[in-house]
Amino acid sequence: AQRVTQPEKLLSVFKGAPVELKCNYSYSGSPELFWYVQYSRQRLQLLLRHISRESIKGFTADLNKGETSFHLKKPFAQEEDSAMYYCALSPLNTGFQKLVFGTGTRLLVSP
Amino acid sequence: DAMVIQNPRYQVTQFGKPVTLSCSQTLNHNVMYWYQQKSSQAPKLLFHYYDKDFNNEADTPDNFQSRRPNTSFCFLDIRSPGLGDAAMYLCATSIIGSGANVLTFGAGSRLTVL
């Protein structure tokens, strides 16, 4: 069965502190992994995907197939990073984005 | 510059009274999706359309139906809403074949069932 687990409902850090939002997944094939973000009063939007291997807004995420993890990291958190973050997976190479989402982690960055 | 528009943003209905939520897009994307997100839960895929081809998820209740009359519009019909159907309903689109295969979401429609 496909499953995405985000163990932390809330992560609270101070500005400038490192951030790691955890994501573990369960999938029998080769998935594509994503992080989506929802800022206050805004719609859900893509932050990054493992295929792109990009750094977006200072965030990076590395797919670890051995640990079935896709943790999101940022070395120095900013107040504007406060948002709801969802990890998600989709079967690779189907073309369809039939995403399986985790329950999300709310990141709160305090000044 | 909203590209996926959902209406209404807030819908209140009575138990058992049918409701329709709409989604329109200006992106000319060939795939449209409906997700259900209950409070503090993960968004859950209900079904998707690839052009006019409807694809239902195995565990989507029969109470939920969808229509896609053209590329731009997709509707979610809840035939007899129950209290357990109160949720945020998210419409999303994607395009197959462009290489940029990611979801673009609407702002959502929040359904309350009295």
Interface residues (C-beta under 8 A of the other chain):
Chain A: V4 K9 F34 Y36 R43 L44 Q45 L46 R49 Y86 G95 F96 Q97 K98 L99 V100 F101 G102 T103 G104
Chain B: V4 V31 Y33 S40 Q41 A42 P43 K44 L45 H48 Y50 L90 A92 S94 I96 G97 N101 V102 L103 T104 F105 G106 A107 G108
